[in-house]
Amino acid sequence: MPGAGATQRLGRLIGWSRAKEMILLADAINADKALAWGIANVIVEPKEFNKAVDDVIAKLAAGAPIAQRFVKG
């Protein structure tokens, strides 16, 4: 059972039927389905994972820190 309100956020994100299916059946979903449902933003091959993380970090580091602070809340 997801904690900290995750059941509510998940339902709003992917729809209540899909959220109930995931929570009640506890079945893993594959990366393609997670991407299609909007749970994941991007999928990469395992061997490319570190480079993908480095790319995101570089983009974040190049951003405007004050604007990022406001976006994060």
PDB file of N, CA, C, O and CB in Angstrom:
ATOM      1  N   MET A   1       0.841  -1.174   0.000  1.00  0.00           N
ATOM      2  CA  MET A   1       0.000   0.000   0.000  1.00  0.00           C
ATOM      3  C   MET A   1       0.887   1.237   0.000  1.00  0.00           C
ATOM      4  O   MET A   1       1.661   1.441   0.936  1.00  0.00           O
ATOM      5  CB  MET A   1      -0.958  -0.002   1.213  1.00  0.00           C
ATOM      6  N   PRO A   2       0.788   2.060  -1.027  1.00  0.00           N
ATOM      7  CA  PRO A   2       1.589   3.283  -1.068  1.00  0.00           C
ATOM      8  C   PRO A   2       1.244   4.198   0.103  1.00  0.00           C
ATOM      9  O   PRO A   2       0.092   4.263   0.532  1.00  0.00           O
ATOM     10  CB  PRO A   2       1.376   4.021  -2.397  1.00  0.00           C
ATOM     11  N   GLY A   3       2.235   4.891   0.608  1.00  0.00           N
ATOM     12  CA  GLY A   3       2.027   5.800   1.729  1.00  0.00           C
ATOM     13  C   GLY A   3       2.068   7.252   1.295  1.00  0.00           C
ATOM     14  O   GLY A   3       2.276   7.563   0.122  1.00  0.00           O
ATOM     15  N   ALA A   4       1.869   8.127   2.252  1.00  0.00           N
ATOM     16  CA  ALA A   4       1.992   9.579   2.083  1.00  0.00           C
ATOM     17  C   ALA A   4       1.118  10.120   0.953  1.00  0.00           C
ATOM     18  O   ALA A   4       1.539  11.018   0.223  1.00  0.00           O
ATOM     19  CB  ALA A   4       3.439   9.944   1.819  1.00  0.00           C
ATOM     20  N   GLY A   5      -0.084   9.589   0.803  1.00  0.00           N
ATOM     21  CA  GLY A   5      -1.000  10.118  -0.204  1.00  0.00           C
ATOM     22  C   GLY A   5      -0.745   9.642  -1.618  1.00  0.00           C
ATOM     23  O   GLY A   5      -1.380  10.133  -2.552  1.00  0.00           O
ATOM     24  N   ALA A   6       0.169   8.699  -1.803  1.00  0.00           N
ATOM     25  CA  ALA A   6       0.506   8.248  -3.155  1.00  0.00           C
ATOM     26  C   ALA A   6      -0.687   7.635  -3.872  1.00  0.00           C
ATOM     27  O   ALA A   6      -0.775   7.710  -5.097  1.00  0.00           O
ATOM     28  CB  ALA A   6       1.637   7.243  -3.101  1.00  0.00           C
ATOM     29  N   THR A   7      -1.599   7.034  -3.132  1.00  0.00           N
ATOM     30  CA  THR A   7      -2.769   6.453  -3.796  1.00  0.00           C
ATOM     31  C   THR A   7      -3.597   7.547  -4.455  1.00  0.00           C
ATOM     32  O   THR A   7      -4.150   7.336  -5.534  1.00  0.00           O
ATOM     33  CB  THR A   7      -3.632   5.659  -2.790  1.00  0.00           C
ATOM     34  N   GLN A   8      -3.690   8.699  -3.829  1.00  0.00           N
ATOM     35  CA  GLN A   8      -4.458   9.805  -4.404  1.00  0.00           C
ATOM     36  C   GLN A   8      -3.737  10.404  -5.609  1.00  0.00           C
ATOM     37  O   GLN A   8      -4.362  10.674  -6.635  1.00  0.00           O
ATOM     38  CB  GLN A   8      -4.706  10.891  -3.347  1.00  0.00           C
ATOM     39  N   ARG A   9      -2.444  10.608  -5.490  1.00  0.00           N
ATOM     40  CA  ARG A   9      -1.682  11.188  -6.605  1.00  0.00           C
ATOM     41  C   ARG A   9      -1.665  10.243  -7.800  1.00  0.00           C
ATOM     42  O   ARG A   9      -1.811  10.679  -8.942  1.00  0.00           O
ATOM     43  CB  ARG A   9      -0.241  11.510  -6.166  1.00  0.00           C
ATOM     44  N   LEU A  10      -1.487   8.959  -7.539  1.00  0.00           N
ATOM     45  CA  LEU A  10      -1.436   7.996  -8.634  1.00  0.00           C
ATOM     46  C   LEU A  10      -2.762   7.965  -9.379  1.00  0.00           C
ATOM     47  O   LEU A  10      -2.781   7.946 -10.610  1.00  0.00           O
ATOM     48  CB  LEU A  10      -1.088   6.599  -8.108  1.00  0.00           C
ATOM     49  N   GLY A  11      -3.854   7.960  -8.655  1.00  0.00           N
ATOM     50  CA  GLY A  11      -5.170   7.947  -9.284  1.00  0.00           C
ATOM     51  C   GLY A  11      -5.403   9.166 -10.176  1.00  0.00           C
ATOM     52  O   GLY A  11      -5.974   9.054 -11.261  1.00  0.00           O
ATOM     53  N   ARG A  12      -4.956  10.324  -9.707  1.00  0.00           N
ATOM     54  CA  ARG A  12      -5.105  11.540 -10.514  1.00  0.00           C
ATOM     55  C   ARG A  12      -4.200  11.509 -11.732  1.00  0.00           C
ATOM     56  O   ARG A  12      -4.548  12.050 -12.782  1.00  0.00           O
ATOM     57  CB  ARG A  12      -4.801  12.778  -9.674  1.00  0.00           C
ATOM     58  N   LEU A  13      -3.045  10.880 -11.599  1.00  0.00           N
ATOM     59  CA  LEU A  13      -2.071  10.842 -12.688  1.00  0.00           C
ATOM     60  C   LEU A  13      -2.472   9.870 -13.797  1.00  0.00           C
ATOM     61  O   LEU A  13      -2.446  10.226 -14.976  1.00  0.00           O
ATOM     62  CB  LEU A  13      -0.708  10.461 -12.146  1.00  0.00           C
ATOM     63  N   ILE A  14      -2.840   8.650 -13.423  1.00  0.00           N
ATOM     64  CA  ILE A  14      -3.072   7.618 -14.435  1.00  0.00           C
ATOM     65  C   ILE A  14      -4.513   7.146 -14.525  1.00  0.00           C
ATOM     66  O   ILE A  14      -4.828   6.282 -15.344  1.00  0.00           O
ATOM     67  CB  ILE A  14      -2.201   6.449 -14.159  1.00  0.00           C
ATOM     68  N   GLY A  15      -5.381   7.692 -13.708  1.00  0.00           N
ATOM     69  CA  GLY A  15      -6.777   7.260 -13.698  1.00  0.00           C
ATOM     70  C   GLY A  15      -7.015   6.247 -12.587  1.00  0.00           C
ATOM     71  O   GLY A  15      -6.123   5.484 -12.216  1.00  0.00           O
ATOM     72  N   TRP A  16      -8.226   6.258 -12.069  1.00  0.00           N
ATOM     73  CA  TRP A  16      -8.533   5.436 -10.901  1.00  0.00           C
ATOM     74  C   TRP A  16      -8.526   3.943 -11.207  1.00  0.00           C
ATOM     75  O   TRP A  16      -8.118   3.153 -10.356  1.00  0.00           O
ATOM     76  CB  TRP A  16      -9.875   5.827 -10.342  1.00  0.00           C
ATOM     77  N   SER A  17      -8.960   3.537 -12.378  1.00  0.00           N
ATOM     78  CA  SER A  17      -8.971   2.108 -12.702  1.00  0.00           C
ATOM     79  C   SER A  17      -7.560   1.542 -12.755  1.00  0.00           C
ATOM     80  O   SER A  17      -7.286   0.481 -12.195  1.00  0.00           O
ATOM     81  CB  SER A  17      -9.678   1.869 -14.036  1.00  0.00           C
ATOM     82  N   ARG A  18      -6.670   2.254 -13.431  1.00  0.00           N
ATOM     83  CA  ARG A  18      -5.285   1.788 -13.518  1.00  0.00           C
ATOM     84  C   ARG A  18      -4.622   1.810 -12.147  1.00  0.00           C
ATOM     85  O   ARG A  18      -3.893   0.882 -11.795  1.00  0.00           O
ATOM     86  CB  ARG A  18      -4.486   2.651 -14.507  1.00  0.00           C
ATOM     87  N   ALA A  19      -4.867   2.860 -11.373  1.00  0.00           N
ATOM     88  CA  ALA A  19      -4.260   2.955 -10.041  1.00  0.00           C
ATOM     89  C   ALA A  19      -4.729   1.810  -9.152  1.00  0.00           C
ATOM     90  O   ALA A  19      -3.922   1.192  -8.457  1.00  0.00           O
ATOM     91  CB  ALA A  19      -4.600   4.306  -9.385  1.00  0.00           C
ATOM     92  N   LYS A  20      -6.017   1.525  -9.171  1.00  0.00           N
ATOM     93  CA  LYS A  20      -6.539   0.419  -8.363  1.00  0.00           C
ATOM     94  C   LYS A  20      -5.929  -0.906  -8.806  1.00  0.00           C
ATOM     95  O   LYS A  20      -5.580  -1.744  -7.974  1.00  0.00           O
ATOM     96  CB  LYS A  20      -8.076   0.355  -8.461  1.00  0.00           C
ATOM     97  N   GLU A  21      -5.803  -1.089 -10.099  1.00  0.00           N
ATOM     98  CA  GLU A  21      -5.201  -2.314 -10.629  1.00  0.00           C
ATOM     99  C   GLU A  21      -3.775  -2.467 -10.099  1.00  0.00           C
ATOM    100  O   GLU A  21      -3.398  -3.534  -9.613  1.00  0.00           O
ATOM    101  CB  GLU A  21      -5.204  -2.299 -12.180  1.00  0.00           C
ATOM    102  N   MET A  22      -2.996  -1.406 -10.194  1.00  0.00           N
ATOM    103  CA  MET A  22      -1.608  -1.478  -9.738  1.00  0.00           C
ATOM    104  C   MET A  22      -1.522  -1.776  -8.242  1.00  0.00           C
ATOM    105  O   MET A  22      -0.730  -2.618  -7.817  1.00  0.00           O
ATOM    106  CB  MET A  22      -0.882  -0.171 -10.050  1.00  0.00           C
ATOM    107  N   ILE A  23      -2.332  -1.089  -7.451  1.00  0.00           N
ATOM    108  CA  ILE A  23      -2.253  -1.219  -6.000  1.00  0.00           C
ATOM    109  C   ILE A  23      -2.811  -2.556  -5.530  1.00  0.00           C
ATOM    110  O   ILE A  23      -2.188  -3.228  -4.708  1.00  0.00           O
ATOM    111  CB  ILE A  23      -3.002  -0.078  -5.326  1.00  0.00           C
ATOM    112  N   LEU A  24      -3.969  -2.950  -6.035  1.00  0.00           N
ATOM    113  CA  LEU A  24      -4.609  -4.174  -5.549  1.00  0.00           C
ATOM    114  C   LEU A  24      -3.934  -5.446  -6.048  1.00  0.00           C
ATOM    115  O   LEU A  24      -3.848  -6.429  -5.312  1.00  0.00           O
ATOM    116  CB  LEU A  24      -6.052  -4.186  -5.959  1.00  0.00           C
ATOM    117  N   LEU A  25      -3.457  -5.439  -7.287  1.00  0.00           N
ATOM    118  CA  LEU A  25      -2.824  -6.633  -7.823  1.00  0.00           C
ATOM    119  C   LEU A  25      -1.335  -6.697  -7.524  1.00  0.00           C
ATOM    120  O   LEU A  25      -0.738  -7.772  -7.557  1.00  0.00           O
ATOM    121  CB  LEU A  25      -3.041  -6.702  -9.303  1.00  0.00           C
ATOM    122  N   ALA A  26      -0.734  -5.547  -7.233  1.00  0.00           N
ATOM    123  CA  ALA A  26       0.697  -5.453  -6.925  1.00  0.00           C
ATOM    124  C   ALA A  26       1.553  -6.057  -8.039  1.00  0.00           C
ATOM    125  O   ALA A  26       2.637  -6.580  -7.782  1.00  0.00           O
ATOM    126  CB  ALA A  26       1.000  -6.155  -5.596  1.00  0.00           C
ATOM    127  N   ASP A  27       1.065  -5.981  -9.261  1.00  0.00           N
ATOM    128  CA  ASP A  27       1.834  -6.465 -10.408  1.00  0.00           C
ATOM    129  C   ASP A  27       2.801  -5.382 -10.865  1.00  0.00           C
ATOM    130  O   ASP A  27       2.459  -4.200 -10.902  1.00  0.00           O
ATOM    131  CB  ASP A  27       0.896  -6.883 -11.570  1.00  0.00           C
ATOM    132  N   ALA A  28       3.992  -5.796 -11.207  1.00  0.00           N
ATOM    133  CA  ALA A  28       4.956  -4.858 -11.775  1.00  0.00           C
ATOM    134  C   ALA A  28       4.509  -4.495 -13.184  1.00  0.00           C
ATOM    135  O   ALA A  28       3.911  -5.310 -13.886  1.00  0.00           O
ATOM    136  CB  ALA A  28       6.395  -5.461 -11.783  1.00  0.00           C
ATOM    137  N   ILE A  29       4.803  -3.270 -13.588  1.00  0.00           N
ATOM    138  CA  ILE A  29       4.528  -2.884 -14.974  1.00  0.00           C
ATOM    139  C   ILE A  29       5.861  -2.637 -15.660  1.00  0.00           C
ATOM    140  O   ILE A  29       6.837  -2.249 -15.018  1.00  0.00           O
ATOM    141  CB  ILE A  29       3.607  -1.612 -15.051  1.00  0.00           C
ATOM    142  N   ASN A  30       5.897  -2.864 -16.962  1.00  0.00           N
ATOM    143  CA  ASN A  30       7.156  -2.678 -17.677  1.00  0.00           C
ATOM    144  C   ASN A  30       7.370  -1.197 -17.997  1.00  0.00           C
ATOM    145  O   ASN A  30       6.467  -0.374 -17.847  1.00  0.00           O
ATOM    146  CB  ASN A  30       7.173  -3.517 -18.974  1.00  0.00           C
ATOM    147  N   ALA A  31       8.575  -0.886 -18.436  1.00  0.00           N
ATOM    148  CA  ALA A  31       8.955   0.502 -18.688  1.00  0.00           C
ATOM    149  C   ALA A  31       8.106   1.141 -19.771  1.00  0.00           C
ATOM    150  O   ALA A  31       7.736   2.309 -19.652  1.00  0.00           O
ATOM    151  CB  ALA A  31      10.412   0.579 -19.072  1.00  0.00           C
ATOM    152  N   ASP A  32       7.794   0.410 -20.815  1.00  0.00           N
ATOM    153  CA  ASP A  32       6.985   0.978 -21.896  1.00  0.00           C
ATOM    154  C   ASP A  32       5.596   1.383 -21.398  1.00  0.00           C
ATOM    155  O   ASP A  32       5.083   2.440 -21.767  1.00  0.00           O
ATOM    156  CB  ASP A  32       6.856  -0.028 -23.049  1.00  0.00           C
ATOM    157  N   LYS A  33       4.993   0.543 -20.563  1.00  0.00           N
ATOM    158  CA  LYS A  33       3.673   0.862 -20.016  1.00  0.00           C
ATOM    159  C   LYS A  33       3.770   2.052 -19.064  1.00  0.00           C
ATOM    160  O   LYS A  33       2.899   2.922 -19.076  1.00  0.00           O
ATOM    161  CB  LYS A  33       3.073  -0.365 -19.285  1.00  0.00           C
ATOM    162  N   ALA A  34       4.815   2.103 -18.241  1.00  0.00           N
ATOM    163  CA  ALA A  34       5.000   3.238 -17.328  1.00  0.00           C
ATOM    164  C   ALA A  34       5.139   4.540 -18.105  1.00  0.00           C
ATOM    165  O   ALA A  34       4.596   5.568 -17.700  1.00  0.00           O
ATOM    166  CB  ALA A  34       6.237   3.021 -16.439  1.00  0.00           C
ATOM    167  N   LEU A  35       5.856   4.500 -19.208  1.00  0.00           N
ATOM    168  CA  LEU A  35       6.014   5.687 -20.043  1.00  0.00           C
ATOM    169  C   LEU A  35       4.683   6.082 -20.682  1.00  0.00           C
ATOM    170  O   LEU A  35       4.323   7.259 -20.697  1.00  0.00           O
ATOM    171  CB  LEU A  35       7.073   5.442 -21.129  1.00  0.00           C
ATOM    172  N   ALA A  36       3.965   5.110 -21.202  1.00  0.00           N
ATOM    173  CA  ALA A  36       2.674   5.377 -21.847  1.00  0.00           C
ATOM    174  C   ALA A  36       1.650   5.923 -20.854  1.00  0.00           C
ATOM    175  O   ALA A  36       0.841   6.779 -21.211  1.00  0.00           O
ATOM    176  CB  ALA A  36       2.135   4.102 -22.499  1.00  0.00           C
ATOM    177  N   TRP A  37       1.676   5.441 -19.619  1.00  0.00           N
ATOM    178  CA  TRP A  37       0.728   5.869 -18.597  1.00  0.00           C
ATOM    179  C   TRP A  37       1.131   7.196 -17.952  1.00  0.00           C
ATOM    180  O   TRP A  37       0.339   7.780 -17.214  1.00  0.00           O
ATOM    181  CB  TRP A  37       0.599   4.798 -17.532  1.00  0.00           C
ATOM    182  N   GLY A  38       2.325   7.673 -18.211  1.00  0.00           N
ATOM    183  CA  GLY A  38       2.771   8.934 -17.621  1.00  0.00           C
ATOM    184  C   GLY A  38       3.413   8.793 -16.261  1.00  0.00           C
ATOM    185  O   GLY A  38       3.603   9.790 -15.566  1.00  0.00           O
ATOM    186  N   ILE A  39       3.753   7.571 -15.862  1.00  0.00           N
ATOM    187  CA  ILE A  39       4.428   7.354 -14.577  1.00  0.00           C
ATOM    188  C   ILE A  39       5.918   7.645 -14.716  1.00  0.00           C
ATOM    189  O   ILE A  39       6.556   8.110 -13.772  1.00  0.00           O
ATOM    190  CB  ILE A  39       4.206   5.903 -14.075  1.00  0.00           C
ATOM    191  N   ALA A  40       6.458   7.375 -15.875  1.00  0.00           N
ATOM    192  CA  ALA A  40       7.872   7.635 -16.165  1.00  0.00           C
ATOM    193  C   ALA A  40       7.964   8.740 -17.211  1.00  0.00           C
ATOM    194  O   ALA A  40       7.099   8.853 -18.079  1.00  0.00           O
ATOM    195  CB  ALA A  40       8.599   6.338 -16.661  1.00  0.00           C
ATOM    196  N   ASN A  41       8.998   9.541 -17.126  1.00  0.00           N
ATOM    197  CA  ASN A  41       9.222  10.598 -18.115  1.00  0.00           C
ATOM    198  C   ASN A  41      10.089  10.128 -19.263  1.00  0.00           C
ATOM    199  O   ASN A  41       9.953  10.615 -20.386  1.00  0.00           O
ATOM    200  CB  ASN A  41       9.858  11.803 -17.460  1.00  0.00           C
ATOM    201  N   VAL A  42      10.973   9.196 -18.999  1.00  0.00           N
ATOM    202  CA  VAL A  42      11.906   8.707 -20.010  1.00  0.00           C
ATOM    203  C   VAL A  42      12.347   7.299 -19.619  1.00  0.00           C
ATOM    204  O   VAL A  42      12.391   6.950 -18.439  1.00  0.00           O
ATOM    205  CB  VAL A  42      13.140   9.663 -20.155  1.00  0.00           C
ATOM    206  N   ILE A  43      12.671   6.503 -20.627  1.00  0.00           N
ATOM    207  CA  ILE A  43      13.263   5.190 -20.355  1.00  0.00           C
ATOM    208  C   ILE A  43      14.566   5.098 -21.147  1.00  0.00           C
ATOM    209  O   ILE A  43      14.668   5.585 -22.273  1.00  0.00           O
ATOM    210  CB  ILE A  43      12.275   4.014 -20.737  1.00  0.00           C
ATOM    211  N   VAL A  44      15.538   4.473 -20.537  1.00  0.00           N
ATOM    212  CA  VAL A  44      16.831   4.289 -21.191  1.00  0.00           C
ATOM    213  C   VAL A  44      17.317   2.869 -20.933  1.00  0.00           C
ATOM    214  O   VAL A  44      16.905   2.216 -19.975  1.00  0.00           O
ATOM    215  CB  VAL A  44      17.871   5.333 -20.685  1.00  0.00           C
ATOM    216  N   GLU A  45      18.192   2.415 -21.800  1.00  0.00           N
ATOM    217  CA  GLU A  45      18.805   1.111 -21.599  1.00  0.00           C
ATOM    218  C   GLU A  45      19.698   1.165 -20.362  1.00  0.00           C
ATOM    219  O   GLU A  45      20.294   2.204 -20.078  1.00  0.00           O
ATOM    220  CB  GLU A  45      19.617   0.679 -22.853  1.00  0.00           C
ATOM    221  N   PRO A  46      19.798   0.067 -19.626  1.00  0.00           N
ATOM    222  CA  PRO A  46      20.629   0.072 -18.415  1.00  0.00           C
ATOM    223  C   PRO A  46      22.055   0.580 -18.641  1.00  0.00           C
ATOM    224  O   PRO A  46      22.599   1.297 -17.802  1.00  0.00           O
ATOM    225  CB  PRO A  46      20.690  -1.315 -17.847  1.00  0.00           C
ATOM    226  N   LYS A  47      22.652   0.212 -19.762  1.00  0.00           N
ATOM    227  CA  LYS A  47      24.036   0.631 -20.014  1.00  0.00           C
ATOM    228  C   LYS A  47      24.138   2.135 -20.281  1.00  0.00           C
ATOM    229  O   LYS A  47      25.228   2.700 -20.191  1.00  0.00           O
ATOM    230  CB  LYS A  47      24.612  -0.143 -21.200  1.00  0.00           C
ATOM    231  N   GLU A  48      23.024   2.788 -20.607  1.00  0.00           N
ATOM    232  CA  GLU A  48      23.000   4.221 -20.879  1.00  0.00           C
ATOM    233  C   GLU A  48      22.492   5.037 -19.689  1.00  0.00           C
ATOM    234  O   GLU A  48      22.394   6.261 -19.771  1.00  0.00           O
ATOM    235  CB  GLU A  48      22.138   4.498 -22.091  1.00  0.00           C
ATOM    236  N   PHE A  49      22.170   4.358 -18.585  1.00  0.00           N
ATOM    237  CA  PHE A  49      21.544   5.022 -17.444  1.00  0.00           C
ATOM    238  C   PHE A  49      22.420   6.139 -16.867  1.00  0.00           C
ATOM    239  O   PHE A  49      21.943   7.259 -16.681  1.00  0.00           O
ATOM    240  CB  PHE A  49      21.234   4.003 -16.362  1.00  0.00           C
ATOM    241  N   ASN A  50      23.681   5.851 -16.584  1.00  0.00           N
ATOM    242  CA  ASN A  50      24.547   6.862 -15.965  1.00  0.00           C
ATOM    243  C   ASN A  50      24.698   8.093 -16.849  1.00  0.00           C
ATOM    244  O   ASN A  50      24.707   9.216 -16.345  1.00  0.00           O
ATOM    245  CB  ASN A  50      25.920   6.270 -15.668  1.00  0.00           C
ATOM    246  N   LYS A  51      24.817   7.900 -18.150  1.00  0.00           N
ATOM    247  CA  LYS A  51      24.920   9.047 -19.060  1.00  0.00           C
ATOM    248  C   LYS A  51      23.632   9.853 -19.048  1.00  0.00           C
ATOM    249  O   LYS A  51      23.673  11.083 -19.046  1.00  0.00           O
ATOM    250  CB  LYS A  51      25.239   8.580 -20.492  1.00  0.00           C
ATOM    251  N   ALA A  52      22.490   9.178 -19.039  1.00  0.00           N
ATOM    252  CA  ALA A  52      21.210   9.879 -19.002  1.00  0.00           C
ATOM    253  C   ALA A  52      21.078  10.704 -17.722  1.00  0.00           C
ATOM    254  O   ALA A  52      20.596  11.836 -17.757  1.00  0.00           O
ATOM    255  CB  ALA A  52      20.048   8.878 -19.112  1.00  0.00           C
ATOM    256  N   VAL A  53      21.504  10.141 -16.599  1.00  0.00           N
ATOM    257  CA  VAL A  53      21.471  10.878 -15.333  1.00  0.00           C
ATOM    258  C   VAL A  53      22.401  12.080 -15.401  1.00  0.00           C
ATOM    259  O   VAL A  53      22.026  13.178 -14.991  1.00  0.00           O
ATOM    260  CB  VAL A  53      21.867   9.961 -14.154  1.00  0.00           C
ATOM    261  N   ASP A  54      23.622  11.880 -15.922  1.00  0.00           N
ATOM    262  CA  ASP A  54      24.567  12.993 -16.059  1.00  0.00           C
ATOM    263  C   ASP A  54      23.997  14.103 -16.941  1.00  0.00           C
ATOM    264  O   ASP A  54      24.197  15.283 -16.655  1.00  0.00           O
ATOM    265  CB  ASP A  54      25.895  12.494 -16.641  1.00  0.00           C
ATOM    266  N   ASP A  55      23.291  13.735 -18.009  1.00  0.00           N
ATOM    267  CA  ASP A  55      22.685  14.736 -18.893  1.00  0.00           C
ATOM    268  C   ASP A  55      21.627  15.566 -18.162  1.00  0.00           C
ATOM    269  O   ASP A  55      21.568  16.785 -18.322  1.00  0.00           O
ATOM    270  CB  ASP A  55      22.058  14.052 -20.114  1.00  0.00           C
ATOM    271  N   VAL A  56      20.799  14.903 -17.366  1.00  0.00           N
ATOM    272  CA  VAL A  56      19.768  15.615 -16.598  1.00  0.00           C
ATOM    273  C   VAL A  56      20.427  16.527 -15.563  1.00  0.00           C
ATOM    274  O   VAL A  56      20.012  17.672 -15.385  1.00  0.00           O
ATOM    275  CB  VAL A  56      18.804  14.611 -15.901  1.00  0.00           C
ATOM    276  N   ILE A  57      21.442  16.021 -14.891  1.00  0.00           N
ATOM    277  CA  ILE A  57      22.150  16.824 -13.889  1.00  0.00           C
ATOM    278  C   ILE A  57      22.757  18.063 -14.533  1.00  0.00           C
ATOM    279  O   ILE A  57      22.680  19.154 -13.968  1.00  0.00           O
ATOM    280  CB  ILE A  57      23.248  15.990 -13.198  1.00  0.00           C
ATOM    281  N   ALA A  58      23.358  17.906 -15.705  1.00  0.00           N
ATOM    282  CA  ALA A  58      23.967  19.044 -16.395  1.00  0.00           C
ATOM    283  C   ALA A  58      22.915  20.088 -16.761  1.00  0.00           C
ATOM    284  O   ALA A  58      23.156  21.288 -16.630  1.00  0.00           O
ATOM    285  CB  ALA A  58      24.704  18.573 -17.657  1.00  0.00           C
ATOM    286  N   LYS A  59      21.750  19.634 -17.217  1.00  0.00           N
ATOM    287  CA  LYS A  59      20.676  20.574 -17.555  1.00  0.00           C
ATOM    288  C   LYS A  59      20.178  21.316 -16.319  1.00  0.00           C
ATOM    289  O   LYS A  59      19.942  22.524 -16.358  1.00  0.00           O
ATOM    290  CB  LYS A  59      19.511  19.835 -18.224  1.00  0.00           C
ATOM    291  N   LEU A  60      20.021  20.572 -15.213  1.00  0.00           N
ATOM    292  CA  LEU A  60      19.582  21.215 -13.979  1.00  0.00           C
ATOM    293  C   LEU A  60      20.611  22.222 -13.479  1.00  0.00           C
ATOM    294  O   LEU A  60      20.252  23.318 -13.048  1.00  0.00           O
ATOM    295  CB  LEU A  60      19.313  20.168 -12.905  1.00  0.00           C
ATOM    296  N   ALA A  61      21.883  21.855 -13.535  1.00  0.00           N
ATOM    297  CA  ALA A  61      22.947  22.739 -13.065  1.00  0.00           C
ATOM    298  C   ALA A  61      23.036  24.007 -13.902  1.00  0.00           C
ATOM    299  O   ALA A  61      23.451  25.050 -13.398  1.00  0.00           O
ATOM    300  CB  ALA A  61      24.283  22.012 -13.087  1.00  0.00           C
ATOM    301  N   ALA A  62      22.654  23.933 -15.165  1.00  0.00           N
ATOM    302  CA  ALA A  62      22.720  25.098 -16.054  1.00  0.00           C
ATOM    303  C   ALA A  62      21.492  25.999 -15.909  1.00  0.00           C
ATOM    304  O   ALA A  62      21.453  27.092 -16.474  1.00  0.00           O
ATOM    305  CB  ALA A  62      22.856  24.642 -17.505  1.00  0.00           C
ATOM    306  N   GLY A  63      20.502  25.546 -15.162  1.00  0.00           N
ATOM    307  CA  GLY A  63      19.270  26.310 -15.028  1.00  0.00           C
ATOM    308  C   GLY A  63      19.392  27.466 -14.056  1.00  0.00           C
ATOM    309  O   GLY A  63      20.406  27.629 -13.376  1.00  0.00           O
ATOM    310  N   ALA A  64      18.350  28.253 -14.007  1.00  0.00           N
ATOM    311  CA  ALA A  64      18.286  29.414 -13.113  1.00  0.00           C
ATOM    312  C   ALA A  64      17.900  28.943 -11.708  1.00  0.00           C
ATOM    313  O   ALA A  64      16.782  28.469 -11.506  1.00  0.00           O
ATOM    314  CB  ALA A  64      17.262  30.477 -13.643  1.00  0.00           C
ATOM    315  N   PRO A  65      18.807  29.066 -10.738  1.00  0.00           N
ATOM    316  CA  PRO A  65      18.555  28.498  -9.410  1.00  0.00           C
ATOM    317  C   PRO A  65      17.356  29.107  -8.678  1.00  0.00           C
ATOM    318  O   PRO A  65      16.638  28.394  -7.977  1.00  0.00           O
ATOM    319  CB  PRO A  65      19.773  28.667  -8.565  1.00  0.00           C
ATOM    320  N   ILE A  66      17.135  30.393  -8.829  1.00  0.00           N
ATOM    321  CA  ILE A  66      15.999  31.010  -8.134  1.00  0.00           C
ATOM    322  C   ILE A  66      14.682  30.515  -8.737  1.00  0.00           C
ATOM    323  O   ILE A  66      13.743  30.197  -8.008  1.00  0.00           O
ATOM    324  CB  ILE A  66      16.081  32.560  -8.213  1.00  0.00           C
ATOM    325  N   ALA A  67      14.620  30.453 -10.050  1.00  0.00           N
ATOM    326  CA  ALA A  67      13.401  29.933 -10.700  1.00  0.00           C
ATOM    327  C   ALA A  67      13.175  28.476 -10.324  1.00  0.00           C
ATOM    328  O   ALA A  67      12.039  28.074 -10.073  1.00  0.00           O
ATOM    329  CB  ALA A  67      13.497  30.073 -12.239  1.00  0.00           C
ATOM    330  N   GLN A  68      14.231  27.687 -10.281  1.00  0.00           N
ATOM    331  CA  GLN A  68      14.097  26.280  -9.892  1.00  0.00           C
ATOM    332  C   GLN A  68      13.581  26.157  -8.467  1.00  0.00           C
ATOM    333  O   GLN A  68      12.762  25.287  -8.169  1.00  0.00           O
ATOM    334  CB  GLN A  68      15.440  25.554 -10.029  1.00  0.00           C
ATOM    335  N   ARG A  69      14.055  27.016  -7.599  1.00  0.00           N
ATOM    336  CA  ARG A  69      13.598  26.975  -6.199  1.00  0.00           C
ATOM    337  C   ARG A  69      12.093  27.235  -6.124  1.00  0.00           C
ATOM    338  O   ARG A  69      11.388  26.565  -5.369  1.00  0.00           O
ATOM    339  CB  ARG A  69      14.367  28.019  -5.339  1.00  0.00           C
ATOM    340  N   PHE A  70      11.595  28.199  -6.899  1.00  0.00           N
ATOM    341  CA  PHE A  70      10.163  28.500  -6.886  1.00  0.00           C
ATOM    342  C   PHE A  70       9.346  27.358  -7.479  1.00  0.00           C
ATOM    343  O   PHE A  70       8.253  27.059  -6.997  1.00  0.00           O
ATOM    344  CB  PHE A  70       9.885  29.790  -7.655  1.00  0.00           C
ATOM    345  N   VAL A  71       9.868  26.723  -8.515  1.00  0.00           N
ATOM    346  CA  VAL A  71       9.149  25.614  -9.139  1.00  0.00           C
ATOM    347  C   VAL A  71       9.052  24.432  -8.180  1.00  0.00           C
ATOM    348  O   VAL A  71       8.013  23.777  -8.102  1.00  0.00           O
ATOM    349  CB  VAL A  71       9.842  25.185 -10.443  1.00  0.00           C
ATOM    350  N   LYS A  72      10.132  24.160  -7.451  1.00  0.00           N
ATOM    351  CA  LYS A  72      10.150  23.040  -6.507  1.00  0.00           C
ATOM    352  C   LYS A  72       9.214  23.274  -5.331  1.00  0.00           C
ATOM    353  O   LYS A  72       8.739  22.318  -4.718  1.00  0.00           O
ATOM    354  CB  LYS A  72      11.562  22.805  -5.998  1.00  0.00           C
ATOM    355  N   GLY A  73       8.948  24.517  -5.013  1.00  0.00           N
ATOM    356  CA  GLY A  73       8.019  24.806  -3.912  1.00  0.00           C
ATOM    357  C   GLY A  73       8.689  25.079  -2.669  1.00  0.00           C
ATOM    358  O   GLY A  73       8.036  25.339  -1.659  1.00  0.00           O
TER     359      GLY A  73
END
